[in-house]
Amino acid sequence: MIRAAVIFLLLAIAARAAEIDMPRFLQVLAMKETGLGWNGRPGPCGELSAWQITETVWRQHMAPRPFRQARDPALARACAVKHLAWLIAGIGNRGLELTPARLATAWHFGLSHAGRRSEWGTEVAGLYFDRP
């Protein structure tokens, strides 16, 4: 529990600097990935959860927990938060401005794509800015 609180604090600090509302951003990512209606079935590449977390991302942030635990909404959210923190740090390390579109692009296509524009990232940013 303390570990999760520290992660949320670090994420909040990073997000505050970029003025991204991370709880809202997480909700928008889930909306884009699954329409907030994940039915428990894996995605086309085996992804799990409303955030469509891949096994590779799960292992990166949640090991040694088995990937099947990504079906648990609280654990999936914890993984999503950790992955966003990792992406935010990676975007900063590349000297790029942190924007919702850039963060969404990195989420969907990988950190190596953070400097590119994507329709997916633009759509997530649009949802983000349209949400109250």
C-alpha positions as a Markdown table, in Angstrom:
| # | Residue | x | y | z |
|---|---|---|---|---|
| 1 | Met | 0.0 | 0.0 | 0.0 |
| 2 | Ile | 2.8 | 2.4 | 0.9 |
| 3 | Arg | 4.6 | 1.5 | -2.4 |
| 4 | Ala | 1.5 | 2.4 | -4.4 |
| 5 | Ala | 1.2 | 5.7 | -2.5 |
| 6 | Val | 4.8 | 6.6 | -3.3 |
| 7 | Ile | 4.2 | 5.7 | -7.0 |
| 8 | Phe | 1.1 | 7.9 | -7.1 |
| 9 | Leu | 3.0 | 10.7 | -5.4 |
| 10 | Leu | 5.9 | 10.5 | -8.0 |
| 11 | Leu | 3.4 | 10.3 | -10.8 |
| 12 | Ala | 1.5 | 13.3 | -9.4 |
| 13 | Ile | 4.7 | 15.3 | -9.2 |
| 14 | Ala | 5.6 | 14.5 | -12.8 |
| 15 | Ala | 2.0 | 15.1 | -14.0 |
| 16 | Arg | 1.7 | 18.4 | -12.2 |
| 17 | Ala | 4.8 | 19.7 | -14.0 |
| 18 | Ala | 3.1 | 18.9 | -17.2 |
| 19 | Glu | -0.4 | 19.8 | -16.0 |
| 20 | Ile | -1.8 | 16.4 | -16.9 |
| 21 | Asp | -4.6 | 15.1 | -14.6 |
| 22 | Met | -3.5 | 11.5 | -14.3 |
| 23 | Pro | -6.7 | 10.0 | -12.9 |
| 24 | Arg | -8.6 | 11.5 | -15.8 |
| 25 | Phe | -5.9 | 10.4 | -18.2 |
| 26 | Leu | -6.1 | 6.9 | -17.0 |
| 27 | Gln | -9.9 | 6.9 | -17.5 |
| 28 | Val | -9.5 | 8.2 | -21.0 |
| 29 | Leu | -6.9 | 5.6 | -21.8 |
| 30 | Ala | -9.3 | 2.9 | -20.7 |
| 31 | Met | -12.1 | 4.5 | -22.7 |
| 32 | Lys | -10.0 | 4.5 | -25.8 |
| 33 | Glu | -8.7 | 1.0 | -25.2 |
| 34 | Thr | -11.9 | -0.8 | -24.2 |
| 35 | Gly | -14.7 | 1.7 | -23.9 |
| 36 | Leu | -14.5 | 1.2 | -20.2 |
| 37 | Gly | -16.4 | -2.1 | -20.8 |
| 38 | Trp | -13.6 | -4.7 | -20.7 |
| 39 | Asn | -15.4 | -8.1 | -20.6 |
| 40 | Gly | -12.5 | -10.2 | -19.3 |
| 41 | Arg | -11.4 | -11.6 | -22.6 |
| 42 | Pro | -7.9 | -10.9 | -23.7 |
| 43 | Gly | -7.3 | -8.4 | -26.5 |
| 44 | Pro | -6.0 | -9.5 | -29.9 |
| 45 | Cys | -2.4 | -9.7 | -28.7 |
| 46 | Gly | -3.3 | -11.2 | -25.3 |
| 47 | Glu | -3.7 | -7.9 | -23.5 |
| 48 | Leu | -5.6 | -7.9 | -20.2 |
| 49 | Ser | -7.6 | -5.2 | -18.4 |
| 50 | Ala | -9.4 | -2.1 | -19.4 |
| 51 | Trp | -6.0 | -0.6 | -20.2 |
| 52 | Gln | -5.1 | -3.6 | -22.4 |
| 53 | Ile | -1.8 | -4.3 | -20.6 |
| 54 | Thr | 0.5 | -6.6 | -22.4 |
| 55 | Glu | 2.4 | -9.4 | -20.6 |
| 56 | Thr | 5.7 | -7.6 | -21.3 |
| 57 | Val | 4.5 | -4.4 | -19.6 |
| 58 | Trp | 3.1 | -6.4 | -16.7 |
| 59 | Arg | 6.4 | -8.2 | -16.2 |
| 60 | Gln | 8.3 | -4.9 | -16.3 |
| 61 | His | 6.3 | -3.4 | -13.5 |
| 62 | Met | 4.5 | -6.1 | -11.6 |
| 63 | Ala | 6.9 | -9.1 | -11.5 |
| 64 | Pro | 6.9 | -11.6 | -9.8 |
| 65 | Arg | 3.1 | -11.5 | -9.9 |
| 66 | Pro | 1.7 | -13.7 | -12.7 |
| 67 | Phe | 0.2 | -12.0 | -15.7 |
| 68 | Arg | -3.2 | -13.5 | -15.1 |
| 69 | Gln | -3.5 | -11.2 | -12.1 |
| 70 | Ala | -3.8 | -8.3 | -14.6 |
| 71 | Arg | -7.5 | -9.3 | -14.6 |
| 72 | Asp | -7.8 | -7.7 | -11.2 |
| 73 | Pro | -8.9 | -4.1 | -11.7 |
| 74 | Ala | -6.8 | -2.7 | -8.8 |
| 75 | Leu | -3.7 | -4.5 | -9.8 |
| 76 | Ala | -4.2 | -3.6 | -13.5 |
| 77 | Arg | -4.6 | 0.1 | -12.4 |
| 78 | Ala | -1.4 | -0.1 | -10.4 |
| 79 | Cys | 0.4 | -1.5 | -13.4 |
| 80 | Ala | -1.0 | 1.3 | -15.6 |
| 81 | Val | 0.1 | 3.9 | -13.1 |
| 82 | Lys | 3.6 | 2.5 | -13.0 |
| 83 | His | 3.8 | 2.3 | -16.7 |
| 84 | Leu | 2.7 | 5.9 | -17.1 |
| 85 | Ala | 5.3 | 7.0 | -14.6 |
| 86 | Trp | 7.9 | 5.1 | -16.6 |
| 87 | Leu | 6.7 | 6.6 | -19.9 |
| 88 | Ile | 6.7 | 10.1 | -18.4 |
| 89 | Ala | 10.3 | 9.6 | -17.2 |
| 90 | Gly | 11.3 | 8.3 | -20.6 |
| 91 | Ile | 9.7 | 11.2 | -22.5 |
| 92 | Gly | 11.5 | 13.6 | -20.2 |
| 93 | Asn | 14.8 | 11.8 | -20.7 |
| 94 | Arg | 14.4 | 12.2 | -24.5 |
| 95 | Gly | 14.0 | 16.0 | -24.0 |
| 96 | Leu | 10.4 | 16.0 | -25.3 |
| 97 | Glu | 7.6 | 18.0 | -24.0 |
| 98 | Leu | 5.0 | 15.9 | -22.1 |
| 99 | Thr | 1.6 | 16.3 | -23.7 |
| 100 | Pro | -1.5 | 14.1 | -23.5 |
| 101 | Ala | -1.1 | 13.2 | -27.2 |
| 102 | Arg | 2.6 | 12.3 | -26.8 |
| 103 | Leu | 1.9 | 10.2 | -23.6 |
| 104 | Ala | -0.9 | 8.4 | -25.3 |
| 105 | Thr | 1.2 | 7.6 | -28.4 |
| 106 | Ala | 4.0 | 6.2 | -26.1 |
| 107 | Trp | 1.4 | 4.2 | -24.3 |
| 108 | His | 0.0 | 2.6 | -27.4 |
| 109 | Phe | 3.0 | 2.3 | -29.7 |
| 110 | Gly | 5.9 | 2.3 | -27.2 |
| 111 | Leu | 8.3 | 4.8 | -25.8 |
| 112 | Ser | 10.4 | 4.8 | -29.0 |
| 113 | His | 7.4 | 6.4 | -30.8 |
| 114 | Ala | 7.0 | 9.3 | -28.3 |
| 115 | Gly | 8.4 | 11.8 | -30.7 |
| 116 | Arg | 6.0 | 11.0 | -33.5 |
| 117 | Arg | 2.5 | 12.2 | -34.1 |
| 118 | Ser | -0.2 | 9.5 | -34.2 |
| 119 | Glu | -3.9 | 9.6 | -34.8 |
| 120 | Trp | -4.4 | 7.4 | -31.8 |
| 121 | Gly | -2.6 | 9.9 | -29.5 |
| 122 | Thr | -4.5 | 12.8 | -31.0 |
| 123 | Glu | -7.8 | 10.9 | -30.4 |
| 124 | Val | -6.8 | 10.2 | -26.7 |
| 125 | Ala | -5.8 | 13.9 | -26.3 |
| 126 | Gly | -9.2 | 15.0 | -27.7 |
| 127 | Leu | -11.0 | 12.7 | -25.3 |
| 128 | Tyr | -8.8 | 14.0 | -22.5 |
| 129 | Phe | -9.6 | 17.6 | -23.2 |
| 130 | Asp | -13.3 | 16.9 | -23.7 |
| 131 | Arg | -13.7 | 15.2 | -20.3 |
| 132 | Pro | -14.7 | 17.2 | -17.2 |
